[in-house]
C-alpha cells in the first residue's frame, strides 16, 4: 500500500470505509440488474428474486423473511411478491406445519437465472479477494460479522431505551 493511501485509510472512520465499499458493491458487485436483463421486474423485485433464489437453495422461505431482509412493511412485501407471482417468477404454497404460512418457491423461469447470479457472485468474490491472503480474508469476514452484531446490540439497546422513555 502506498504511503498516501495508508494515511488516508488509517484516518478514515470505519463506517465511512464500509459505506464506500457497500456503495461500490451496489453499483458494481451485488446489483442483480447486471445479470437479470429482463425489464419484467423492477430493481427491488430483482433484489428480492436474487434473495429468494439464493436462500431457497438451503432453506424454506416465507414472506416474513423478505420483510426482515429488506426491512419493508408487510403490505410492501405482499405487493412485491404478488407481482412476482403474477409475472411467473415465484409461486406460494401452504406450509405443511401451518396452513396460514405460505412458502415462497421460485419457478423454473426464475431458476433459469440462478447460474448467471452464482457466476456473478463468484466473479465478484474473486475480485474482492484478489491479492489478499486467505487468512486475512477470513479475519476480515469475522471482524465484519462481529461489527454487524455490535450494531445489532446497539440498536436493541437504543430501542429499549426509547421504550423506557415513552413510559
PyMOL commands that set and color helices and strands:
alter all, ss='L'
color gray80, all
select helices_A, chain A and resi 3-11+14-29+32-34+43-55+63-70+74-86+108-129+134-166
alter helices_A, ss='H'
color red, helices_A
select strands_A, chain A and resi 90-94+102-106
alter strands_A, ss='S'
color yellow, strands_A
deselect
rebuild
show_as cartoon
